[in-house]
């Protein structure tokens, strides 16, 4: 049974930050299937790849998409994911922003796999 539409709340006058405007993880396709795939990926690859490239072993907190799903990257391609710690996930997001700004999204998977190929500020 369809629910009646709620009256629209007036638009907030305060500008919300981007973070609040984002849709939920579930809305973006990160459902239970992804959670299972992500957990399995981290079982097989428990350490942060980026830390490992820096000669450190740190447990990964998440499986990240090298080419972001929000930019059209494949959700479930095993080649499109790598394990990251929270720190490097943050740096990766900055690297994504940089790639969008400079129209180099296609370079992201290369930058993920080969640290030497990355722009200097993200090594
Ligand atoms: Zn790391």
Backbone and ligand atoms as CSV (ligand in chain L), in Angstrom:
chain,resi,resn,atom,element,x,y,z
A,1,UNK,N,N,0.860,-1.210,0.000
A,1,UNK,CA,C,0.000,0.000,0.000
A,1,UNK,C,C,0.886,1.246,0.000
A,2,UNK,N,N,0.733,2.090,-1.008
A,2,UNK,CA,C,1.599,3.287,-1.019
A,2,UNK,C,C,1.282,4.224,0.137
A,3,UNK,N,N,2.311,4.759,0.687
A,3,UNK,CA,C,2.141,5.693,1.794
A,3,UNK,C,C,1.846,7.088,1.225
A,4,UNK,N,N,0.991,7.833,1.927
A,4,UNK,CA,C,0.743,9.212,1.467
A,4,UNK,C,C,2.039,10.025,1.540
A,5,UNK,N,N,2.202,10.895,0.584
A,5,UNK,CA,C,3.394,11.735,0.589
A,5,UNK,C,C,3.338,12.698,1.760
A,6,UNK,N,N,4.475,12.875,2.373
A,6,UNK,CA,C,4.527,13.855,3.458
A,6,UNK,C,C,4.681,15.245,2.864
A,7,UNK,N,N,4.118,16.187,3.593
A,7,UNK,CA,C,4.300,17.572,3.164
A,7,UNK,C,C,5.785,17.893,3.189
A,8,UNK,N,N,6.207,18.610,2.199
A,8,UNK,CA,C,7.627,18.958,2.133
A,8,UNK,C,C,8.010,19.953,3.195
A,9,UNK,N,N,9.080,19.641,3.863
A,9,UNK,CA,C,9.589,20.605,4.837
A,9,UNK,C,C,10.182,21.783,4.072
A,10,UNK,N,N,10.057,22.973,4.638
A,10,UNK,CA,C,10.689,24.119,3.962
A,10,UNK,C,C,12.189,23.892,3.830
A,11,UNK,N,N,12.760,24.382,2.749
A,11,UNK,CA,C,14.204,24.187,2.551
A,11,UNK,C,C,14.983,24.876,3.652
A,12,UNK,N,N,15.955,24.181,4.201
A,12,UNK,CA,C,16.743,24.835,5.249
A,12,UNK,C,C,17.516,26.019,4.660
A,13,UNK,N,N,17.562,27.061,5.438
A,13,UNK,CA,C,18.268,28.248,4.946
A,13,UNK,C,C,19.778,28.043,5.048
A,14,UNK,N,N,20.173,27.238,6.020
A,14,UNK,CA,C,21.605,26.994,6.185
A,14,UNK,C,C,22.073,26.047,5.088
A,15,UNK,N,N,23.182,26.349,4.493
A,15,UNK,CA,C,23.747,25.458,3.476
A,15,UNK,C,C,24.402,24.272,4.174
A,16,UNK,N,N,23.909,23.094,3.856
A,16,UNK,CA,C,24.500,21.902,4.461
A,16,UNK,C,C,25.763,21.524,3.698
A,17,UNK,N,N,26.667,20.923,4.425
A,17,UNK,CA,C,27.910,20.501,3.778
A,17,UNK,C,C,27.608,19.361,2.814
A,18,UNK,N,N,28.505,19.151,1.867
A,18,UNK,CA,C,28.364,18.083,0.884
A,18,UNK,C,C,28.066,16.737,1.528
A,19,UNK,N,N,28.726,16.489,2.647
A,19,UNK,CA,C,28.593,15.215,3.313
A,19,UNK,C,C,27.126,14.916,3.637
A,20,UNK,N,N,26.396,15.938,4.056
A,20,UNK,CA,C,25.007,15.732,4.426
A,20,UNK,C,C,24.116,15.592,3.198
A,21,UNK,N,N,24.542,16.175,2.101
A,21,UNK,CA,C,23.724,16.106,0.897
A,21,UNK,C,C,23.848,14.757,0.195
A,22,UNK,N,N,24.893,14.012,0.536
A,22,UNK,CA,C,25.102,12.728,-0.130
A,22,UNK,C,C,23.974,11.770,0.196
A,23,UNK,N,N,23.673,10.904,-0.739
A,23,UNK,CA,C,22.682,9.878,-0.478
A,23,UNK,C,C,23.290,8.834,0.448
A,24,UNK,N,N,22.463,7.989,1.006
A,24,UNK,CA,C,22.975,6.989,1.940
A,24,UNK,C,C,23.778,5.934,1.199
A,25,UNK,N,N,24.586,5.207,1.945
A,25,UNK,CA,C,25.406,4.159,1.347
A,25,UNK,C,C,24.522,3.144,0.635
A,26,UNK,N,N,23.404,2.809,1.237
A,26,UNK,CA,C,22.498,1.830,0.635
A,26,UNK,C,C,21.931,2.353,-0.673
A,27,UNK,N,N,21.557,3.644,-0.686
A,27,UNK,CA,C,21.031,4.234,-1.917
A,27,UNK,C,C,22.062,4.198,-3.030
A,28,UNK,N,N,23.340,4.238,-2.675
A,28,UNK,CA,C,24.384,4.244,-3.696
A,28,UNK,C,C,24.782,2.833,-4.114
A,29,UNK,N,N,24.047,1.823,-3.624
A,29,UNK,CA,C,24.287,0.454,-4.072
A,29,UNK,C,C,25.129,-0.368,-3.111
A,30,UNK,N,N,25.490,0.220,-1.977
A,30,UNK,CA,C,26.300,-0.513,-1.006
A,30,UNK,C,C,25.374,-1.291,-0.069
A,31,UNK,N,N,24.803,-2.353,-0.598
A,31,UNK,CA,C,23.828,-3.122,0.155
A,31,UNK,C,C,24.490,-4.331,0.808
A,32,UNK,N,N,23.672,-5.290,1.233
A,32,UNK,CA,C,24.210,-6.455,1.935
A,32,UNK,C,C,25.119,-7.284,1.034
A,33,UNK,N,N,24.845,-7.278,-0.273
A,33,UNK,CA,C,25.705,-8.038,-1.191
A,33,UNK,C,C,27.108,-7.436,-1.188
A,34,UNK,N,N,27.163,-6.111,-1.284
A,34,UNK,CA,C,28.470,-5.453,-1.252
A,34,UNK,C,C,29.176,-5.710,0.079
A,35,UNK,N,N,28.439,-5.639,1.171
A,35,UNK,CA,C,29.070,-5.844,2.491
A,35,UNK,C,C,29.713,-7.219,2.571
A,36,UNK,N,N,29.052,-8.204,1.988
A,36,UNK,CA,C,29.601,-9.557,1.976
A,36,UNK,C,C,30.861,-9.630,1.109
A,37,UNK,N,N,30.775,-9.035,-0.075
A,37,UNK,CA,C,31.919,-9.024,-0.993
A,37,UNK,C,C,33.100,-8.286,-0.348
A,38,UNK,N,N,32.800,-7.180,0.294
A,38,UNK,CA,C,33.834,-6.372,0.939
A,38,UNK,C,C,34.503,-7.156,2.074
A,39,UNK,N,N,33.699,-7.832,2.884
A,39,UNK,CA,C,34.255,-8.620,3.997
A,39,UNK,C,C,35.127,-9.748,3.461
A,40,UNK,N,N,34.662,-10.399,2.399
A,40,UNK,CA,C,35.431,-11.485,1.802
A,40,UNK,C,C,36.747,-10.957,1.223
A,41,UNK,N,N,36.688,-9.793,0.590
A,41,UNK,CA,C,37.903,-9.196,0.036
A,41,UNK,C,C,38.918,-8.943,1.159
A,42,UNK,N,N,38.434,-8.430,2.280
A,42,UNK,CA,C,39.354,-8.121,3.390
A,42,UNK,C,C,39.857,-9.381,4.078
A,43,UNK,N,N,39.092,-10.466,3.994
A,43,UNK,CA,C,39.627,-11.730,4.514
A,43,UNK,C,C,40.821,-12.187,3.672
A,44,UNK,N,N,40.694,-12.010,2.370
A,44,UNK,CA,C,41.783,-12.425,1.465
A,44,UNK,C,C,42.927,-11.426,1.445
A,45,UNK,N,N,42.593,-10.161,1.629
A,45,UNK,CA,C,43.601,-9.092,1.570
A,45,UNK,C,C,43.454,-8.223,2.820
A,46,UNK,N,N,43.946,-8.730,3.958
A,46,UNK,CA,C,43.642,-8.057,5.228
A,46,UNK,C,C,44.401,-6.752,5.462
A,47,UNK,N,N,45.432,-6.481,4.664
A,47,UNK,CA,C,46.254,-5.308,4.954
A,47,UNK,C,C,46.018,-4.180,3.965
A,48,UNK,N,N,46.191,-2.976,4.458
A,48,UNK,CA,C,46.062,-1.786,3.608
A,48,UNK,C,C,47.148,-1.831,2.533
A,49,UNK,N,N,46.718,-1.774,1.268
A,49,UNK,CA,C,47.662,-1.846,0.148
A,49,UNK,C,C,48.602,-0.644,0.157
A,50,UNK,N,N,48.039,0.506,0.457
A,50,UNK,CA,C,48.827,1.749,0.408
A,50,UNK,C,C,49.913,1.710,1.483
A,51,UNK,N,N,49.542,1.297,2.699
A,51,UNK,CA,C,50.544,1.144,3.760
A,51,UNK,C,C,51.611,0.151,3.335
A,52,UNK,N,N,51.163,-0.955,2.742
A,52,UNK,CA,C,52.087,-1.992,2.282
A,52,UNK,C,C,53.068,-1.410,1.257
A,53,UNK,N,N,52.557,-0.555,0.368
A,53,UNK,CA,C,53.435,0.082,-0.626
A,53,UNK,C,C,54.462,0.983,0.062
A,54,UNK,N,N,54.140,1.425,1.282
A,54,UNK,CA,C,55.075,2.243,2.058
A,54,UNK,C,C,55.880,1.399,3.042
A,55,UNK,N,N,55.797,0.080,2.899
A,55,UNK,CA,C,56.580,-0.795,3.753
A,55,UNK,C,C,56.008,-0.995,5.139
A,56,UNK,N,N,54.682,-0.772,5.302
A,56,UNK,CA,C,54.050,-0.949,6.607
A,56,UNK,C,C,52.911,-1.952,6.506
A,57,UNK,N,N,52.690,-2.669,7.576
A,57,UNK,CA,C,51.533,-3.567,7.620
A,57,UNK,C,C,50.490,-2.986,8.570
A,58,UNK,N,N,49.353,-2.616,8.006
A,58,UNK,CA,C,48.249,-2.067,8.792
A,58,UNK,C,C,46.988,-2.806,8.362
A,59,UNK,N,N,46.180,-3.206,9.322
A,59,UNK,CA,C,44.933,-3.861,8.951
A,59,UNK,C,C,44.020,-2.894,8.208
A,60,UNK,N,N,43.447,-3.364,7.116
A,60,UNK,CA,C,42.527,-2.548,6.334
A,60,UNK,C,C,41.188,-2.471,7.057
A,61,UNK,N,N,40.532,-1.340,6.887
A,61,UNK,CA,C,39.205,-1.172,7.481
A,61,UNK,C,C,38.110,-1.321,6.441
A,62,UNK,N,N,38.465,-1.222,5.159
A,62,UNK,CA,C,37.430,-1.316,4.135
A,62,UNK,C,C,38.024,-1.703,2.787
A,63,UNK,N,N,37.149,-2.184,1.937
A,63,UNK,CA,C,37.513,-2.416,0.542
A,63,UNK,C,C,37.034,-1.201,-0.239
A,64,UNK,N,N,37.946,-0.595,-0.958
A,64,UNK,CA,C,37.649,0.636,-1.693
A,64,UNK,C,C,37.628,0.340,-3.189
A,65,UNK,N,N,36.792,1.085,-3.917
A,65,UNK,CA,C,36.788,0.966,-5.376
A,65,UNK,C,C,37.864,1.875,-5.946
A,66,UNK,N,N,38.768,1.290,-6.706
A,66,UNK,CA,C,39.844,2.093,-7.303
A,66,UNK,C,C,39.241,3.175,-8.192
A,67,UNK,N,N,38.376,2.751,-9.110
A,67,UNK,CA,C,37.622,3.703,-9.936
A,67,UNK,C,C,36.258,3.836,-9.272
A,68,UNK,N,N,35.934,5.021,-8.758
A,68,UNK,CA,C,34.725,5.153,-7.939
A,68,UNK,C,C,33.452,4.716,-8.662
A,69,UNK,N,N,32.600,4.026,-7.932
A,69,UNK,CA,C,31.304,3.613,-8.473
A,69,UNK,C,C,30.476,4.844,-8.851
A,70,UNK,N,N,30.609,5.900,-8.058
A,70,UNK,CA,C,29.840,7.122,-8.338
A,70,UNK,C,C,30.259,7.764,-9.664
A,71,UNK,N,N,31.411,7.394,-10.167
A,71,UNK,CA,C,31.876,7.907,-11.462
A,71,UNK,C,C,31.726,6.870,-12.567
A,72,UNK,N,N,30.977,5.788,-12.257
A,72,UNK,CA,C,30.719,4.785,-13.279
A,72,UNK,C,C,31.600,3.547,-13.192
A,73,UNK,N,N,32.405,3.452,-12.151
A,73,UNK,CA,C,33.258,2.274,-11.969
A,73,UNK,C,C,32.440,1.040,-11.629
A,74,UNK,N,N,32.947,-0.146,-11.970
A,74,UNK,CA,C,32.197,-1.372,-11.688
A,74,UNK,C,C,32.202,-1.715,-10.201
A,75,UNK,N,N,31.024,-2.019,-9.683
A,75,UNK,CA,C,30.835,-2.310,-8.264
A,75,UNK,C,C,31.517,-3.616,-7.856
A,76,UNK,N,N,31.398,-4.650,-8.703
A,76,UNK,CA,C,31.787,-5.990,-8.252
A,76,UNK,C,C,32.977,-6.583,-9.004
A,77,UNK,N,N,33.653,-5.795,-9.818
A,77,UNK,CA,C,34.841,-6.302,-10.499
A,77,UNK,C,C,35.984,-6.424,-9.491
A,78,UNK,N,N,36.502,-7.648,-9.294
A,78,UNK,CA,C,37.579,-7.823,-8.298
A,78,UNK,C,C,38.806,-6.956,-8.604
A,79,UNK,N,N,39.002,-6.637,-9.873
A,79,UNK,CA,C,40.147,-5.792,-10.244
A,79,UNK,C,C,39.953,-4.346,-9.799
A,80,UNK,N,N,38.714,-4.007,-9.472
A,80,UNK,CA,C,38.429,-2.608,-9.117
A,80,UNK,C,C,38.384,-2.387,-7.609
A,81,UNK,N,N,38.913,-3.295,-6.825
A,81,UNK,CA,C,38.900,-3.030,-5.383
A,81,UNK,C,C,40.247,-3.336,-4.754
A,82,UNK,N,N,40.493,-2.595,-3.693
A,82,UNK,CA,C,41.699,-2.785,-2.900
A,82,UNK,C,C,41.380,-2.461,-1.457
A,83,UNK,N,N,42.147,-3.080,-0.555
A,83,UNK,CA,C,41.936,-2.886,0.873
A,83,UNK,C,C,42.687,-1.645,1.333
A,84,UNK,N,N,42.006,-0.835,2.144
A,84,UNK,CA,C,42.637,0.380,2.656
A,84,UNK,C,C,42.357,0.577,4.138
A,85,UNK,N,N,43.291,1.219,4.834
A,85,UNK,CA,C,43.036,1.696,6.193
A,85,UNK,C,C,42.251,3.005,6.076
A,86,UNK,N,N,41.749,3.488,7.195
A,86,UNK,CA,C,40.929,4.704,7.144
A,86,UNK,C,C,41.742,5.918,6.700
A,87,UNK,N,N,42.981,6.001,7.159
A,87,UNK,CA,C,43.827,7.137,6.769
A,87,UNK,C,C,43.992,7.183,5.255
A,88,UNK,N,N,44.342,6.025,4.687
A,88,UNK,CA,C,44.575,6.030,3.249
A,88,UNK,C,C,43.279,6.112,2.450
A,89,UNK,N,N,42.175,5.695,3.037
A,89,UNK,CA,C,40.899,5.920,2.358
A,89,UNK,C,C,40.646,7.420,2.229
A,90,UNK,N,N,41.002,8.155,3.286
A,90,UNK,CA,C,40.867,9.614,3.237
A,90,UNK,C,C,41.748,10.223,2.155
A,91,UNK,N,N,42.987,9.754,2.078
A,91,UNK,CA,C,43.907,10.271,1.063
A,91,UNK,C,C,43.414,9.881,-0.334
A,92,UNK,N,N,42.877,8.659,-0.432
A,92,UNK,CA,C,42.345,8.203,-1.729
A,92,UNK,C,C,41.212,9.114,-2.191
A,93,UNK,N,N,40.364,9.534,-1.255
A,93,UNK,CA,C,39.253,10.418,-1.640
A,93,UNK,C,C,39.777,11.746,-2.160
A,94,UNK,N,N,40.847,12.229,-1.552
A,94,UNK,CA,C,41.463,13.465,-2.065
A,94,UNK,C,C,42.039,13.221,-3.459
A,95,UNK,N,N,42.603,12.034,-3.646
A,95,UNK,CA,C,43.170,11.700,-4.954
A,95,UNK,C,C,42.051,11.616,-6.000
A,96,UNK,N,N,40.877,11.098,-5.599
A,96,UNK,CA,C,39.725,11.052,-6.512
A,96,UNK,C,C,39.290,12.464,-6.900
A,97,UNK,N,N,39.227,13.337,-5.888
A,97,UNK,CA,C,38.847,14.727,-6.163
A,97,UNK,C,C,39.820,15.363,-7.147
A,98,UNK,N,N,41.091,15.110,-6.918
A,98,UNK,CA,C,42.131,15.633,-7.808
A,98,UNK,C,C,41.938,15.096,-9.226
A,99,UNK,N,N,41.646,13.787,-9.309
A,99,UNK,CA,C,41.473,13.154,-10.626
A,99,UNK,C,C,40.261,13.739,-11.358
A,100,UNK,N,N,39.180,14.010,-10.612
A,100,UNK,CA,C,37.989,14.609,-11.234
A,100,UNK,C,C,38.311,16.006,-11.741
A,101,UNK,N,N,38.957,16.772,-10.878
A,101,UNK,CA,C,39.272,18.169,-11.185
A,101,UNK,C,C,40.167,18.268,-12.420
A,102,UNK,N,N,41.078,17.333,-12.544
A,102,UNK,CA,C,42.061,17.405,-13.626
A,102,UNK,C,C,41.708,16.448,-14.771
A,103,UNK,N,N,40.472,15.894,-14.695
A,103,UNK,CA,C,39.976,14.984,-15.740
A,103,UNK,C,C,40.937,13.831,-16.013
A,104,UNK,N,N,41.330,13.187,-14.927
A,104,UNK,CA,C,42.232,12.034,-15.050
A,104,UNK,C,C,41.663,10.803,-14.354
A,105,UNK,N,N,40.332,10.703,-14.302
A,105,UNK,CA,C,39.717,9.566,-13.598
A,105,UNK,C,C,40.245,8.224,-14.111
A,106,UNK,N,N,40.490,8.141,-15.409
A,106,UNK,CA,C,40.973,6.884,-15.982
A,106,UNK,C,C,42.335,6.472,-15.430
A,107,UNK,N,N,43.058,7.423,-14.876
A,107,UNK,CA,C,44.389,7.118,-14.326
A,107,UNK,C,C,44.296,6.512,-12.929
A,108,UNK,N,N,43.153,6.648,-12.275
A,108,UNK,CA,C,43.048,6.222,-10.873
A,108,UNK,C,C,43.480,4.770,-10.631
A,109,UNK,N,N,42.989,3.797,-11.418
A,109,UNK,CA,C,43.418,2.419,-11.160
A,109,UNK,C,C,44.937,2.255,-11.279
A,110,UNK,N,N,45.546,2.981,-12.209
A,110,UNK,CA,C,47.004,2.920,-12.370
A,110,UNK,C,C,47.673,3.522,-11.140
A,111,UNK,N,N,47.149,4.663,-10.694
A,111,UNK,CA,C,47.709,5.311,-9.506
A,111,UNK,C,C,47.585,4.410,-8.283
A,112,UNK,N,N,46.476,3.653,-8.197
A,112,UNK,CA,C,46.288,2.765,-7.042
A,112,UNK,C,C,47.336,1.654,-7.065
A,113,UNK,N,N,47.549,1.080,-8.232
A,113,UNK,CA,C,48.426,-0.087,-8.320
A,113,UNK,C,C,49.901,0.275,-8.281
A,114,UNK,N,N,50.244,1.432,-8.796
A,114,UNK,CA,C,51.653,1.797,-8.910
A,114,UNK,C,C,51.894,3.171,-8.282
A,115,UNK,N,N,52.443,3.114,-7.091
A,115,UNK,CA,C,52.676,4.337,-6.328
A,115,UNK,C,C,53.527,5.342,-7.101
A,116,UNK,N,N,54.488,4.830,-7.877
A,116,UNK,CA,C,55.405,5.718,-8.600
A,116,UNK,C,C,54.688,6.528,-9.680
A,117,UNK,N,N,53.514,6.033,-10.131
A,117,UNK,CA,C,52.757,6.719,-11.165
A,117,UNK,C,C,51.901,7.852,-10.591
A,118,UNK,N,N,51.698,7.819,-9.276
A,118,UNK,CA,C,50.804,8.806,-8.649
A,118,UNK,C,C,51.380,10.210,-8.692
A,119,UNK,N,N,50.480,11.195,-8.739
A,119,UNK,CA,C,50.957,12.571,-8.529
A,119,UNK,C,C,51.702,12.629,-7.189
A,120,UNK,N,N,52.762,13.401,-7.176
A,120,UNK,CA,C,53.688,13.395,-6.049
A,120,UNK,C,C,52.999,13.552,-4.688
A,121,UNK,N,N,51.986,14.413,-4.627
A,121,UNK,CA,C,51.358,14.683,-3.321
A,121,UNK,C,C,50.586,13.478,-2.776
A,122,UNK,N,N,50.394,12.450,-3.584
A,122,UNK,CA,C,49.633,11.274,-3.120
A,122,UNK,C,C,50.494,10.023,-2.994
A,123,UNK,N,N,51.785,10.176,-2.899
A,123,UNK,CA,C,52.625,8.983,-2.788
A,123,UNK,C,C,52.787,8.532,-1.349
L,1,ZN,ZN,ZN,47.042,2.561,4.943
